[in-house]
C-alpha cells in the first residue's frame, strides 16, 4: 500500500526538487501540494486521507509552524515532517512544540527521505543527524541530567536499550543502528517498542527528551 503524502512548499523550484526525489519510489503517492499552510488545511477539509505532510516553515499567509499546530489538532492521525532549510534553535523548538513528528533539511537525499517516511509509518521520528544533535543539546540545556520532575518516575532501561537510545539521539535509523550494534533491524525495532512502553512515550523525540531529562543518556 502506498504512503499518501501532501507537500506544503511555496518555492516552485524546491517543490519540483522534492517531487523529483519522491518520484524514485513507487510506494509513495503525492496526493496534493500547496504553497502555504492555509491552502493545505483547505485541501485537507476536502480530503484528509493523508498519511504524512512534508511541511516547509517559512510560507506566506500561514507558516509551517502554525499549520503544523492546526493539523495536529484537527487530524492527529496525520504525521507532519518539517522539510526545511532552517536549522536554527528557535525553529526546531517551535516545530517540536507544534507537534512535528520529524525534522529533515531540504538537502536530504532521496534515499534518506524515503527511509525517513518508512520509519515514521512504523512509529519513528525521522530527524536529520545534525538536527538530532541540536535537539539533544537543547534538551540538555533545558533539563539538567538527573532532574526529573517530582511526578515523573525514573525509567529503568536495560544496557542494550540505553545503547539503542543513544544511537537514536544521533538521528540514526533502524538499519544504521542495527549495523552499529551488530543486530537485526527487526531487533532494533522491538527494542524501541519496549523503550516506548517503558517510558510511556509515542515517538523518538519524546523518548530522547525524557531520557535526557532523567540523565539516562
Secondary structure as a PSIPRED ss2 file (coil, helix, strand):
# PSIPRED VFORMAT (PSIPRED V4.0)

   1 X C   1.000  0.000  0.000
   2 X C   1.000  0.000  0.000
   3 X E   0.000  0.000  1.000
   4 X E   0.000  0.000  1.000
   5 X E   0.000  0.000  1.000
   6 X E   0.000  0.000  1.000
   7 X E   0.000  0.000  1.000
   8 X E   0.000  0.000  1.000
   9 X C   1.000  0.000  0.000
  10 X C   1.000  0.000  0.000
  11 X C   1.000  0.000  0.000
  12 X H   0.000  1.000  0.000
  13 X H   0.000  1.000  0.000
  14 X H   0.000  1.000  0.000
  15 X H   0.000  1.000  0.000
  16 X H   0.000  1.000  0.000
  17 X H   0.000  1.000  0.000
  18 X H   0.000  1.000  0.000
  19 X H   0.000  1.000  0.000
  20 X H   0.000  1.000  0.000
  21 X H   0.000  1.000  0.000
  22 X H   0.000  1.000  0.000
  23 X C   1.000  0.000  0.000
  24 X C   1.000  0.000  0.000
  25 X C   1.000  0.000  0.000
  26 X C   1.000  0.000  0.000
  27 X C   1.000  0.000  0.000
  28 X E   0.000  0.000  1.000
  29 X E   0.000  0.000  1.000
  30 X E   0.000  0.000  1.000
  31 X E   0.000  0.000  1.000
  32 X E   0.000  0.000  1.000
  33 X E   0.000  0.000  1.000
  34 X E   0.000  0.000  1.000
  35 X C   1.000  0.000  0.000
  36 X C   1.000  0.000  0.000
  37 X H   0.000  1.000  0.000
  38 X H   0.000  1.000  0.000
  39 X H   0.000  1.000  0.000
  40 X H   0.000  1.000  0.000
  41 X H   0.000  1.000  0.000
  42 X H   0.000  1.000  0.000
  43 X H   0.000  1.000  0.000
  44 X H   0.000  1.000  0.000
  45 X H   0.000  1.000  0.000
  46 X H   0.000  1.000  0.000
  47 X C   1.000  0.000  0.000
  48 X C   1.000  0.000  0.000
  49 X C   1.000  0.000  0.000
  50 X C   1.000  0.000  0.000
  51 X C   1.000  0.000  0.000
  52 X E   0.000  0.000  1.000
  53 X E   0.000  0.000  1.000
  54 X E   0.000  0.000  1.000
  55 X E   0.000  0.000  1.000
  56 X C   1.000  0.000  0.000
  57 X C   1.000  0.000  0.000
  58 X C   1.000  0.000  0.000
  59 X C   1.000  0.000  0.000
  60 X C   1.000  0.000  0.000
  61 X C   1.000  0.000  0.000
  62 X C   1.000  0.000  0.000
  63 X C   1.000  0.000  0.000
  64 X H   0.000  1.000  0.000
  65 X H   0.000  1.000  0.000
  66 X H   0.000  1.000  0.000
  67 X H   0.000  1.000  0.000
  68 X H   0.000  1.000  0.000
  69 X H   0.000  1.000  0.000
  70 X H   0.000  1.000  0.000
  71 X H   0.000  1.000  0.000
  72 X H   0.000  1.000  0.000
  73 X H   0.000  1.000  0.000
  74 X H   0.000  1.000  0.000
  75 X C   1.000  0.000  0.000
  76 X C   1.000  0.000  0.000
  77 X C   1.000  0.000  0.000
  78 X C   1.000  0.000  0.000
  79 X E   0.000  0.000  1.000
  80 X E   0.000  0.000  1.000
  81 X E   0.000  0.000  1.000
  82 X E   0.000  0.000  1.000
  83 X E   0.000  0.000  1.000
  84 X E   0.000  0.000  1.000
  85 X C   1.000  0.000  0.000
  86 X C   1.000  0.000  0.000
  87 X C   1.000  0.000  0.000
  88 X C   1.000  0.000  0.000
  89 X H   0.000  1.000  0.000
  90 X H   0.000  1.000  0.000
  91 X H   0.000  1.000  0.000
  92 X H   0.000  1.000  0.000
  93 X H   0.000  1.000  0.000
  94 X H   0.000  1.000  0.000
  95 X H   0.000  1.000  0.000
  96 X H   0.000  1.000  0.000
  97 X H   0.000  1.000  0.000
  98 X H   0.000  1.000  0.000
  99 X C   1.000  0.000  0.000
 100 X C   1.000  0.000  0.000
 101 X C   1.000  0.000  0.000
 102 X E   0.000  0.000  1.000
 103 X E   0.000  0.000  1.000
 104 X E   0.000  0.000  1.000
 105 X E   0.000  0.000  1.000
 106 X C   1.000  0.000  0.000
 107 X C   1.000  0.000  0.000
 108 X C   1.000  0.000  0.000
 109 X C   1.000  0.000  0.000
 110 X H   0.000  1.000  0.000
 111 X H   0.000  1.000  0.000
 112 X H   0.000  1.000  0.000
 113 X H   0.000  1.000  0.000
 114 X H   0.000  1.000  0.000
 115 X H   0.000  1.000  0.000
 116 X H   0.000  1.000  0.000
 117 X H   0.000  1.000  0.000
 118 X H   0.000  1.000  0.000
 119 X H   0.000  1.000  0.000
 120 X H   0.000  1.000  0.000
 121 X H   0.000  1.000  0.000
 122 X C   1.000  0.000  0.000
 123 X C   1.000  0.000  0.000
 124 X C   1.000  0.000  0.000
 125 X C   1.000  0.000  0.000
 126 X C   1.000  0.000  0.000
 127 X E   0.000  0.000  1.000
 128 X C   1.000  0.000  0.000
 129 X H   0.000  1.000  0.000
 130 X H   0.000  1.000  0.000
 131 X H   0.000  1.000  0.000
 132 X H   0.000  1.000  0.000
 133 X H   0.000  1.000  0.000
 134 X H   0.000  1.000  0.000
 135 X H   0.000  1.000  0.000
 136 X H   0.000  1.000  0.000
 137 X H   0.000  1.000  0.000
 138 X H   0.000  1.000  0.000
 139 X H   0.000  1.000  0.000
 140 X H   0.000  1.000  0.000
 141 X H   0.000  1.000  0.000
 142 X H   0.000  1.000  0.000
 143 X C   1.000  0.000  0.000
 144 X C   1.000  0.000  0.000
 145 X C   1.000  0.000  0.000
 146 X C   1.000  0.000  0.000
 147 X C   1.000  0.000  0.000
 148 X C   1.000  0.000  0.000
 149 X C   1.000  0.000  0.000
 150 X C   1.000  0.000  0.000
 151 X C   1.000  0.000  0.000
 152 X C   1.000  0.000  0.000
 153 X C   1.000  0.000  0.000
 154 X C   1.000  0.000  0.000
 155 X C   1.000  0.000  0.000
 156 X C   1.000  0.000  0.000
 157 X C   1.000  0.000  0.000
 158 X C   1.000  0.000  0.000
 159 X H   0.000  1.000  0.000
 160 X H   0.000  1.000  0.000
 161 X H   0.000  1.000  0.000
 162 X H   0.000  1.000  0.000
 163 X H   0.000  1.000  0.000
 164 X H   0.000  1.000  0.000
 165 X H   0.000  1.000  0.000
 166 X H   0.000  1.000  0.000
 167 X H   0.000  1.000  0.000
 168 X H   0.000  1.000  0.000
 169 X H   0.000  1.000  0.000
 170 X C   1.000  0.000  0.000
 171 X C   1.000  0.000  0.000
 172 X C   1.000  0.000  0.000
 173 X C   1.000  0.000  0.000
 174 X H   0.000  1.000  0.000
 175 X H   0.000  1.000  0.000
 176 X H   0.000  1.000  0.000
 177 X H   0.000  1.000  0.000
 178 X H   0.000  1.000  0.000
 179 X H   0.000  1.000  0.000
 180 X H   0.000  1.000  0.000
 181 X H   0.000  1.000  0.000
 182 X C   1.000  0.000  0.000
 183 X C   1.000  0.000  0.000
 184 X C   1.000  0.000  0.000
 185 X H   0.000  1.000  0.000
 186 X H   0.000  1.000  0.000
 187 X H   0.000  1.000  0.000
 188 X H   0.000  1.000  0.000
 189 X H   0.000  1.000  0.000
 190 X H   0.000  1.000  0.000
 191 X H   0.000  1.000  0.000
 192 X H   0.000  1.000  0.000
 193 X H   0.000  1.000  0.000
 194 X H   0.000  1.000  0.000
 195 X H   0.000  1.000  0.000
 196 X H   0.000  1.000  0.000
 197 X H   0.000  1.000  0.000
 198 X H   0.000  1.000  0.000
 199 X H   0.000  1.000  0.000
 200 X C   1.000  0.000  0.000
 201 X C   1.000  0.000  0.000
 202 X C   1.000  0.000  0.000
 203 X C   1.000  0.000  0.000
 204 X H   0.000  1.000  0.000
 205 X H   0.000  1.000  0.000
 206 X H   0.000  1.000  0.000
 207 X H   0.000  1.000  0.000
 208 X H   0.000  1.000  0.000
 209 X H   0.000  1.000  0.000
 210 X H   0.000  1.000  0.000
 211 X H   0.000  1.000  0.000
 212 X H   0.000  1.000  0.000
 213 X H   0.000  1.000  0.000
 214 X C   1.000  0.000  0.000
 215 X C   1.000  0.000  0.000
 216 X C   1.000  0.000  0.000
 217 X C   1.000  0.000  0.000
